[in-house]
Amino acid sequence: MTLGMKAPSLLLGLLCGFLTACVSTMPRPSRSTHVVTVGAGFIHPKEARKFHYDMLYRLSGLAPGKYVATAWFENPSPGGKPMVVHKTFTAPLEKLRIDSPPLDYLKIGETYEVRLEIRRGSGSGELVDSHSQRVFFNFDREIARVLGTKTLVD
């Protein structure tokens, strides 16, 4: 076998070896009173070998103090309930990153919803902002196979 024939496989192997893949896009960044989505997608850390949502928000205009951000991630698994993540932070804070738990299933070409609420003080405190973002998943099945992903990519 010549180097020319090995090159595509070698390139794919190198790509996958260094990959913490971001594999999706936002159809349109959402804005609400205090929140703008600046990054949204699915990542595949090579250590975990499962995809998960990775959301990055820019915050503005929040009064100084403690807040709880609650994110509801649409669960792509058939019949799956939304996955909920709570994150406490103190304002002022410019950017907030929230990741979902690992996903067991994703469908190529689908768009999924992530909702975010920000409450003052605690998870049951005054609702300060509500935000929603759609995230599109698109990934090559062959790369998923080479990555050895444990997420079922349909």
Backbone torsions as a table, in degrees:
resi	resn	phi	psi	omega
1	MET	NA	135.5	-177.7
2	THR	-87.7	164.3	177.5
3	LEU	-59.5	-36.1	179.8
4	GLY	-59.5	-36.9	179.7
5	MET	-77.4	-28.5	-179.4
6	LYS	-81.3	-23.5	-173.3
7	ALA	-56.0	-47.8	-179.9
8	PRO	-60.8	-41.8	179.2
9	SER	-66.8	-40.8	178.4
10	LEU	-63.2	-44.9	179.4
11	LEU	-61.6	-45.2	178.6
12	LEU	-62.4	-42.4	178.4
13	GLY	-62.2	-44.0	177.8
14	LEU	-64.0	-43.2	178.9
15	LEU	-58.2	-47.9	-178.1
16	CYS	-68.0	-33.8	-180.0
17	GLY	-64.9	-31.6	-178.5
18	PHE	-100.5	4.2	-167.7
19	LEU	-85.1	122.1	154.2
20	THR	-113.3	93.7	-164.2
21	ALA	-78.5	131.6	166.9
22	CYS	-103.3	118.6	-164.6
23	VAL	-125.0	26.8	-178.1
24	SER	-156.0	177.5	-179.1
25	THR	-138.6	163.5	172.6
26	MET	-91.5	128.3	175.4
27	PRO	-58.2	-40.8	177.3
28	ARG	-160.9	124.6	180.0
29	PRO	-59.7	132.6	-179.8
30	SER	-89.7	151.2	175.6
31	ARG	-129.4	142.2	170.8
32	SER	-135.6	-169.5	-173.7
33	THR	-54.3	-48.9	-175.1
34	HIS	-118.3	0.2	-171.2
35	VAL	-130.3	136.0	170.3
36	VAL	-128.2	130.8	174.8
37	THR	-76.0	122.0	178.8
38	VAL	-110.2	-10.0	176.7
39	GLY	-161.0	134.9	178.9
40	ALA	-153.2	133.2	178.9
41	GLY	179.9	-169.3	175.8
42	PHE	-118.1	132.4	177.0
43	ILE	-117.7	159.1	-176.6
44	HIS	-132.6	81.3	177.3
45	PRO	-62.2	131.9	-174.4
46	LYS	-64.3	-24.0	178.6
47	GLU	-70.9	-42.6	-175.9
48	ALA	-79.2	-30.7	-178.9
49	ARG	59.2	23.6	173.6
50	LYS	-134.7	142.0	175.6
51	PHE	-72.3	152.3	167.8
52	HIS	-150.9	158.1	176.1
53	TYR	-66.9	145.3	174.2
54	ASP	-134.3	110.9	-175.2
55	MET	-115.9	135.6	177.3
56	LEU	-127.4	125.7	-177.7
57	TYR	-120.5	145.1	170.5
58	ARG	-101.0	130.7	-178.6
59	LEU	-108.2	143.9	176.5
60	SER	-152.9	152.1	173.5
61	GLY	74.2	10.6	177.3
62	LEU	-81.6	136.7	175.4
63	ALA	-64.9	147.1	177.8
64	PRO	-56.7	141.9	178.6
65	GLY	146.9	-174.5	-178.4
66	LYS	-93.8	143.1	-178.7
67	TYR	-139.9	161.0	170.8
68	VAL	-124.1	125.7	173.4
69	ALA	-100.0	129.8	177.2
70	THR	-118.7	123.6	179.1
71	ALA	-111.8	133.7	173.5
72	TRP	-108.9	114.2	-179.9
73	PHE	-98.5	125.6	175.9
74	GLU	-59.1	130.0	-179.5
75	ASN	-88.4	112.5	-177.6
76	PRO	-68.2	-17.0	179.8
77	SER	-64.6	135.3	179.4
78	PRO	-53.6	123.4	-179.9
79	GLY	76.6	4.6	-177.2
80	GLY	-72.9	142.0	177.0
81	LYS	-81.3	152.2	178.2
82	PRO	-55.3	144.3	176.0
83	MET	-92.3	133.2	-174.4
84	VAL	-116.0	132.3	176.8
85	VAL	-128.6	132.0	176.8
86	HIS	-109.1	137.4	178.5
87	LYS	-136.9	123.8	178.5
88	THR	-91.4	139.3	177.3
89	PHE	-149.9	164.5	177.9
90	THR	-116.4	127.6	176.7
91	ALA	-88.2	148.1	6.8
92	PRO	-77.2	140.9	176.3
93	LEU	-143.7	126.0	-175.4
94	GLU	-77.3	-45.2	-176.6
95	LYS	-130.7	145.7	180.0
96	LEU	-130.4	125.4	178.0
97	ARG	-110.8	132.8	177.2
98	ILE	-133.7	127.8	177.3
99	ASP	-111.7	148.1	176.1
100	SER	-83.3	167.5	167.6
101	PRO	-64.9	164.0	178.5
102	PRO	-58.3	145.9	-177.9
103	LEU	-100.2	142.4	178.3
104	ASP	-91.5	-19.0	-173.1
105	TYR	-151.8	141.2	171.6
106	LEU	-144.6	143.5	177.8
107	LYS	-109.1	124.6	179.6
108	ILE	-62.6	135.3	177.7
109	GLY	85.7	6.3	-179.9
110	GLU	-98.1	154.4	175.5
111	THR	-113.3	132.1	-176.7
112	TYR	-119.9	154.1	-176.6
113	GLU	-106.6	140.9	172.4
114	VAL	-124.4	125.0	177.5
115	ARG	-108.8	144.9	-178.6
116	LEU	-132.3	134.1	171.4
117	GLU	-122.6	140.9	174.2
118	ILE	-117.2	125.5	179.5
119	ARG	-122.1	143.7	179.4
120	ARG	-75.0	133.7	173.4
121	GLY	80.3	-70.8	-175.6
122	SER	-139.0	176.0	-179.9
123	GLY	-62.7	-18.2	178.1
124	SER	-107.6	8.5	-179.5
125	GLY	-73.3	-175.5	-179.5
126	GLU	-59.6	130.7	176.6
127	LEU	-70.8	120.0	-177.6
128	VAL	-99.1	-36.2	-179.4
129	ASP	-157.6	151.0	175.4
130	SER	-131.0	135.8	-169.7
131	HIS	-143.8	147.4	178.7
132	SER	-140.3	143.7	179.6
133	GLN	-142.4	136.2	174.0
134	ARG	-94.5	140.4	-178.2
135	VAL	-129.6	128.5	-177.0
136	PHE	-96.9	132.2	178.1
137	PHE	-105.2	125.3	176.3
138	ASN	-145.3	122.6	-176.6
139	PHE	-154.9	149.3	180.0
140	ASP	-82.0	126.5	-178.7
141	ARG	-59.4	-36.6	-178.8
142	GLU	-65.0	-40.7	177.3
143	ILE	-65.9	-39.8	177.0
144	ALA	-59.2	-41.0	179.1
145	ARG	-64.3	-46.1	-179.2
146	VAL	-64.0	-36.1	177.9
147	LEU	-67.2	-19.9	-176.4
148	GLY	70.3	33.2	-176.0
149	THR	-61.7	143.5	175.9
150	LYS	-91.7	-6.7	175.0
151	THR	-81.4	129.3	176.4
152	LEU	-72.1	116.0	179.3
153	VAL	-104.6	113.4	-175.3
154	ASP	-103.0	NA	NA
